Amino acid sequence: MNSLIEIKNLNHKFSLTKKIKINALEDVSMSINKGEIFGLVGESGAGKSTLARCLMNIYTPSSGEIFYSGINTCDKNEFRKNRKFLQTSRQIVFQDSASSLNPRMSVSDIITEPLVINKAKPTHGSYRDEAAYLMELTGLSPALLESFPNELSGGQRQRVAICRALALDPTLLLADEPIASLDVSIQAQIVNLFLKLQRERGFTLVFIAHDLAMVEFLCDRVGVMYQGHLVEVAPSKELFSSPMHEYTKALLSAIPIPDPVAERNRIIPVFDGIQLGKGEMREVLPGHFVRCERGDNAI
Amino acid sequence: MDKQFELVGIVNAPDDGEKGRKTAVKKRPVVSAVILALIVLICLFCNLVMTKDPTYMDLYNCNVFPNGEFLFGTDMLGRDIFSMIWYGGRISLFIGFFSTLISTFLAIVIGSVSGLASPAVDTVIMRATDIFLSIPSLLIIILIQAILGTANALSISFVIGITSWTSIAKVVRTEVLRIRNSEYVIAARCMGSGLFHIILKHLIPNFISSIMFMVIMNIRSAIVTESTLSFMGMGLPVEIISWGSMLSLAERALMTSSWWMIVIPGLFLVATLLCITNIGNYIRKENNKSHSNL
């Protein structure tokens, strides 16, 4: 498979004051293939959202390179040259649907906003028809075209946000914890919607989530992040059946088992939160990368 | 069985939606709006109600007490006050609205630029605004008016407009700082929208309600400033009729004890300002209730 995104030695620092700096991303390297669903998991503050925002050029990384379809998006000149292509082919869905939709814009205005901005011609008649088509695609009733975000439920709002992201028919869709603020039944609907849309349209989906069960269900490949480092990347099935890195093992064992006896008797491996130093990704099995401390042969 | 079910069944919540709506209607400033609309309309179509030529100086009828012919009396130059009120109201209201238009435009541009720019540029703009704000506005107005030369309605409103944007600009900046980090603006940026689109579609609709009160109050203070200037003899000359320039005759009127010359234009001024204040207050309260995000 050919890769859509290549990330090479990406670092990102946030400076709180002049002296104190926080390393949100440290030496992250990976690739994401065309047409796959890539999951990104990790605890809060692991740098998942920062990585997503670097991919979208919302943040400019401190160092490192991101190649999107062969274009180095971190390079200002290259970005400027391919601005239109990059901005139309990459779209993002945020976690909080309440703040990602302008409360003063109607649903149809929100959905067609990317088309209006890029002066793109709607493929299904007028802008309104295009909005109605996209709404039906994501399971929303076109009767909601003229309503405002505060009149919608959380699940409906998230669907509107997905409609907006799909309006330009992107190649890459980034979903930054799109299900974290929804309740469980709606989460299932949205995840199924992502799966359906991805199969129909064949875009590449980067899915960030806390919920490991959802990631196992949805994703083809999964990356695990810890304290700004990428510690393990593997095909979903393999990662969940035979995790290699200590942190991944600890993280996966935190998934509750729906059986009281097993739940009571199980021993949770404690990950003592060691500071990760210099390390490198090693391909342990074909397609299964694990981060190893440098000079350390054991995993 | 049925009865038991009824006991524990659903209790309908008392329907007090109607009541709530009624109180909301009560609080609406209907009287103020009607009076203001009447004053504005009559001033606009003053030709239909004026009984005399407001600029004609009838020297045989100076200082006449209100009577059948001169409804509100005449001033010491023999002009009919009833006609002058409507004719001059046009100028006063024009100055109020036009200077507010100028100051609001300036405030939105400066506030948005300051809010969206880098911290260094923002600091420079805000400190400049602070300096501007710390100079007494009357002083700047007189200075700029002196540079512009003889006052007319347009120059007065321009001068008032470019001196009264500061406080609105500060509010706009604070709101822009809040809105610019919200995810819908970030999403719009990712889609490649320009600065103009973001200001027009995302920023203005979201902060307009919070500056609406200040904008309405700006109309009021512009009218007051024009009256103050005219009263002090630095605004419109006596031959251009406005409520302010009518009041500028006050000192001489006091000497001849012709009170109607002050009280009647003053009454109209106060009535208009009260109506505007009332509507402004209503808008502020409505805004405080606010359009919930959830």
HADDOCK unambig.tbl for C-alpha pairs under 7 A between the chains (distance, minus, plus):
assign (segid A and resid 56 and name CA) (segid B and resid 190 and name CA) 6.93 0.50 0.50
assign (segid A and resid 87 and name CA) (segid B and resid 190 and name CA) 5.99 0.50 0.50
assign (segid A and resid 87 and name CA) (segid B and resid 191 and name CA) 5.20 0.50 0.50
assign (segid A and resid 87 and name CA) (segid B and resid 192 and name CA) 5.62 0.50 0.50
assign (segid A and resid 88 and name CA) (segid B and resid 191 and name CA) 6.28 0.50 0.50
assign (segid A and resid 98 and name CA) (segid B and resid 293 and name CA) 6.58 0.50 0.50
assign (segid A and resid 98 and name CA) (segid B and resid 294 and name CA) 6.41 0.50 0.50
assign (segid A and resid 99 and name CA) (segid B and resid 182 and name CA) 6.24 0.50 0.50
assign (segid A and resid 99 and name CA) (segid B and resid 183 and name CA) 5.80 0.50 0.50
assign (segid A and resid 99 and name CA) (segid B and resid 184 and name CA) 6.62 0.50 0.50
assign (segid A and resid 100 and name CA) (segid B and resid 182 and name CA) 6.82 0.50 0.50
assign (segid A and resid 100 and name CA) (segid B and resid 183 and name CA) 4.37 0.50 0.50
assign (segid A and resid 100 and name CA) (segid B and resid 184 and name CA) 4.28 0.50 0.50
assign (segid A and resid 101 and name CA) (segid B and resid 184 and name CA) 5.25 0.50 0.50
assign (segid A and resid 102 and name CA) (segid B and resid 184 and name CA) 5.82 0.50 0.50
assign (segid A and resid 102 and name CA) (segid B and resid 202 and name CA) 6.83 0.50 0.50
assign (segid A and resid 103 and name CA) (segid B and resid 293 and name CA) 6.21 0.50 0.50
assign (segid A and resid 104 and name CA) (segid B and resid 205 and name CA) 6.43 0.50 0.50
assign (segid A and resid 104 and name CA) (segid B and resid 206 and name CA) 6.77 0.50 0.50
assign (segid A and resid 114 and name CA) (segid B and resid 191 and name CA) 5.82 0.50 0.50
assign (segid A and resid 117 and name CA) (segid B and resid 192 and name CA) 6.99 0.50 0.50
assign (segid A and resid 117 and name CA) (segid B and resid 193 and name CA) 5.53 0.50 0.50
assign (segid A and resid 150 and name CA) (segid B and resid 292 and name CA) 6.80 0.50 0.50
assign (segid A and resid 150 and name CA) (segid B and resid 293 and name CA) 5.62 0.50 0.50
assign (segid A and resid 150 and name CA) (segid B and resid 294 and name CA) 5.16 0.50 0.50
